[in-house]
Structures are given as structure tokens and as C-alpha cells.
Amino acid sequence: MRYLTLQGLEKLKNELKERKTKVRREIAERLEEAKALGDLSENTEYSSAREAQAFNEGRILELEEIIRNAVVVSSRKKKKKEIQIGSDISVKCGNQVKHFTIVGSQEAEPEEGKISTESPLGKAFLGHKPGDIVEVKTPRGKMKYKILSIK
């Protein structure tokens, strides 16, 4: 099972649709152009297009598997008393206030504040409530985060 928010599931469905249509078509065109160049045994354009095709088909299979096994987490039904997947949280670390959204591993985008339930930070926050102080082991050492709010 893969836990996803509704937005995350839609993003994966859109990627799947694009890979099945646009990307497949572009690769097929590249293959045809490379075949027209002649000898395929020494044709780097053909080899490159075949590698792109293999990667794309692999990603399609991966996306279909993820979507088939997805468990959508509804933000409406979740308890706002403790942090769980789909929670939007505010925490204080030192003098800084940070905002995170707890997401499944397929949706993680740390630079956008979307942290995975499988990351050290995500794991540490799960199940905690506003007012709790969470200690997280990071490459910089142990960091303390105070949970300010859950939305």
C-alpha cells in the first residue's frame, strides 16, 4: 500500500497519462528517425531512444502499480489532534517557525515543505500533538522541534 493525498494521486495519474501518450509518441518518433539512419548496430541515436523507451515503460509500470495500490488519505476525515499523513503542521526549531505537510513517499518534495512519513523528520512527527517537543537526529546533530499547530 502507498499512502497518498488526493492531490498526489492526481499528479501521478497525470504523469501516467503523459507518459502513455506524449512521451511514448516522442520516443517512437526518435526510433523511426534513428532507423532511417541505417545500421542499427552502431547507431547511438537508436540505442539512446531504446534506453529512453525502456525507462519510460518501466516508469509506466511503476506508476500503474502505485496507483493500483494507493490508499488516499482524506484531509477531511483526519483527526487534527495528532500528526498523521496529510497533516499540515507548523513547528518551531530554535527561533525559526517552519511549515510542513506530511505526505507519502511518492509525494515528498522537501524543498516545498512536503516531507515523507518515511523520512527521519516525518517519522519523528507522526502521532505527536501541538505542544509536544520532538527530538530528531539529523546530520547536524539532534534538533528539537516544538509542534505549534496541526491543520
Stockholm file with secondary structure:
# STOCKHOLM 1.0

chainA/1-151         MRYLTLQGLEKLKNELKERKTKVRREIAERLEEAKALGDLSENTEYSSAREAQAFNEGRILELEEIIRNAVVVSSRKKKKKEIQIGSDISVKCGNQVKHFTIVGSQEAEPEEGKISTESPLGKAFLGHKPGDIVEVKTPRGKMKYKILSIK
#=GR chainA/1-151 SS CEEEEHHHHHHHHHHHHHIIIIIHHHHHHHHHHHHHTSCGGGCHHHHHHHHHHHHHHHHHHHHHHHHHTEEEECTTTSCSSSCCTTCEEEEEETTEEEEEEEECTTTCBGGGTEEETTSHHHHHHTTCCTTCEEEEEETTEEEEEEEEEEC
#=GC SS_cons         CEEEEHHHHHHHHHHHHHIIIIIHHHHHHHHHHHHHTSCGGGCHHHHHHHHHHHHHHHHHHHHHHHHHTEEEECTTTSCSSSCCTTCEEEEEETTEEEEEEEECTTTCBGGGTEEETTSHHHHHHTTCCTTCEEEEEETTEEEEEEEEEEC
//
